[in-house]
């Protein structure tokens, strides 16, 4: 593994997962990102020469992987709108309310999740992980002024997101389950694989929430449309199956039973 010690790699796993969790908020996605990061690190172990801390090198990989995922996401908000508000002399927030919400982990995670990824990751790296702006600039291949701008805009967007927490809570008052929790379950709900108690809670949420029903309706519509593309005659060829199994076995060392394909 080049100059990388396997034990050191294992030691970095908790910190990597914590970093991933702060970035994406979803525990399953965070675990996937951590696993993908370790796999990428093993694949590129010869590139690690020890000229930077192993944890920083691994977080660079994880951050890049998370960025690739975020670029494919249509849920990112536009920070330009936030900065436009901050340019308005009449715009302000209640500092006591914002600070109170910031002290609540659930409120903070919700606010961070509404930041575009490049700003969220900059805030997390600097204010949570303790990176310097120069280190962030090096990670993101930015000039120092651009990195400072990302941190400034990210912090402003975070404050604005926290400031709207009261409006969100008012709109969702009495609605069972948080939106994100419900949205994590809607796919399983659609497939009929949720336990009865959770399914009833999701149904109650969909009945009362002002924003989730259209998302669920769109999910149902897309699911039905995708089903039209189903090809009952499509069977993976033995050659492709053999190549994929060989690729998995090569990436993950250890004895494995032969493929049945």
N, C-alpha and C positions, 0 to 999 in steps of 0.2 A: 504494500500500500504506500509505496514511496516513503516520504518522511512522516507520514501520518500514522500515529499509534492507534490501533483499533480500540483500546481501552479509553483513550482520550475522546474518540468519536462517540462512544457510548455515554461518557460523562456529559457530553454536550446535549443529549437528547432532551432532558427536562427544560433547559433554557430555550432550546429550539422550539419545543412545543408551546412554551409560554409566549414566545415571540409570535408564533403563527396564530395562536389563539387571540392575541391582542389585535392582530391584523384582520382576521377574517371572522372572528366571533363564533363561528360554527365549529363545534368540537370535532365533528367528523371530518370536515374539510381541513381543519388544523392538523389532525392526525395524518391525513393524506399528504398534505404539504410537507410535514416532517418526514414521512416515509420517502417521498419523492426526493427530498433534499439529501437524505442519507444515501439513496441509490445514486443520485447524481454525483455526490461527493466520492463514493466508491469508484464510480466510473472514471472520474477525473482526478483520482488520488495523486497521479504523477504531476499534476499541476500545482499541488500544494507543497511549497518549499519551506514553510515555517517562517516566512518573512512577515507574516501577520498572525495574530492570535487565531487559533482554529475556530473559535466561536464566531469571530467576525467574518471569517471566510465562509462558514456555513450559513450565517445569516444573510450574507450577500446572495448566496445561491437560493435560499428560501425566498428572499425578497423578490428576486428576479422571477422565480416560478410563480409567486403570488401575483406579480405584476402582469405576467402573461395571462393568468386567469382573469384578472380584473379588466384587462383590455377587452375581453370577450363579454363582459357584463354590461347590460343595458340599464343597470340601476344606479349608475354613478350620478351624483348631483353636480351642478356647475358652480364652482367657487366664484366665478366672475360675478354672479348675482349677489353673493355675500359681500364681495369687495365693493360692489356698487352701493350696497346699503351702508357700508362703513365710510364711504365717501360722502354720504349725505349727512350734513351737520345735524339734522333733526333725528337721526337714528341713534337709539340708545337701548340699553337693557337694564334690568334690575340686578345689580351685582350680588345682592344678598340671595336672591332666588337662584341665580346661576351658580353661585358658590355652593349653595345647599344641594342642588341637583348634582353638581360635580362630585360631591362627597358620597353620592350613592352609586355603587358599582353598576347597577342596572341602568340608571340614567346615563352614566358615562359611556357604557358599552353601546347603548342605543344611539347616542350622539356621535360616537366615533364611527359607527357603522354607516352613518349618513354622509360621511366625508368621502370625497373621491380618493381612490386608493393612494395616489402619489402623495397626497397631503396627509392622509391618515398614517401612512408608513413613516413619513418624515417626523410627525409629532411623536409617534410611538418610539422610534429610534432615539430621538433626542430627549424627550421628557420622561420616557419610561425606562429605556435601556441605557441612557446616559451617554450616548454618542455625541461627539462634537459636531458642529456644523461642517467642519472640514472633512471629517470622516464620512458624513452623509454625502457630501459633494463628491468625494472619491467613489463612493459606492454607486451613486447614480450617474456618474460621468458628467457632472455639472460643474460650472464655475461656482466659486464661493458666493457671489451675489445672488445667483439663481437659487442656490440651496437655502440661503437666508430668506429669500422671497417665499419659497415653499413653506418654510417653517412659520413665517409670519402669516401667510394666508391660511395655513392649516389651523393655526391657533385661533384666528379670527372666525373661521368657519365652525370650529368646535364651540366657541362661545355662543355663536348665533344658533347652533343646533341645540345647545343646552337651554338657550333662552326660549325656544319654541316648545320645550317639554311640557309646559302647562297646557298649551293649546292641544297638543297631542293627547294628553291625559284626559282633558275635558271631552274631546271627541270620542274617546274610548271608555269613558266612565261607565262602569257597570258591565262592560264587555268581558266575558271570561277569557282568560289566556291572552298573553301578549301576542301582537301581530306576528312577530318573527317566530314565536313558538308554534303558532297555528300554521304558519306558512311552511314550516319544516315538516309538518305532518300531513299536508294536503295531498302529497303524492301517494303516501301510504293509504290515506283516506279514499282517494280515487280508486286505488287497487283493492280496497276492502280488506286490508291486512292490519288495520289498527284494532287494538283491544276496544271493547265496548265502551268503557269509561272515557278513554281518550277520544274516541269517535264522537261521543255525545258532546264533549266539551268543544271539539272542533266545530260541530254543527251549531252549537249555541253561539260560538264566536262568529261564524259566517252569517248567522241570522241578525246579529246586532252590530257588527263592525261596518263602518262606512267605507272602508277602502279594500278589504280583502275579497268580498264577493266577486267584483269584476275580475280580479286576478284568478280566482278559482274558476270562474266561467271561461276565461281565456284558456286556462290549463285544460279544462274538459274539451273545449273546442279543438285545441291543438292535438290533444291525445286522440280524438276521434279522426282528425284529418291525417295524422301520421299512420293510423291503422290502415288507411286505404293503401298505403305503400307496401303493406306486408306481402311478401312473396313466399307462398307456401312451398315452392320448389327450390328455394335457395338453400344450398347445402355447402358448407365449407369444404374445400377440396383437401384431400389427405396431405398434399404437398404444403399447402398454406398452414394447415393445422400443425404439421411437423415442424415447420420453421418457427411458428409462434411458441410452441412448447420448448424448442431448443433455445430460443431467445430468453424465455423466462428462466429456464434452468441455468443458463450462463450467467444471468444477472443475480440470481439468488443461489449461492452455493449450498451444497448438501445433497444427500441421496434422495432421489425422487423416483416414484414408480413410473414405468413407461406409460405413454399416452395411449388411451383406448381409441383415439381417432385414426 
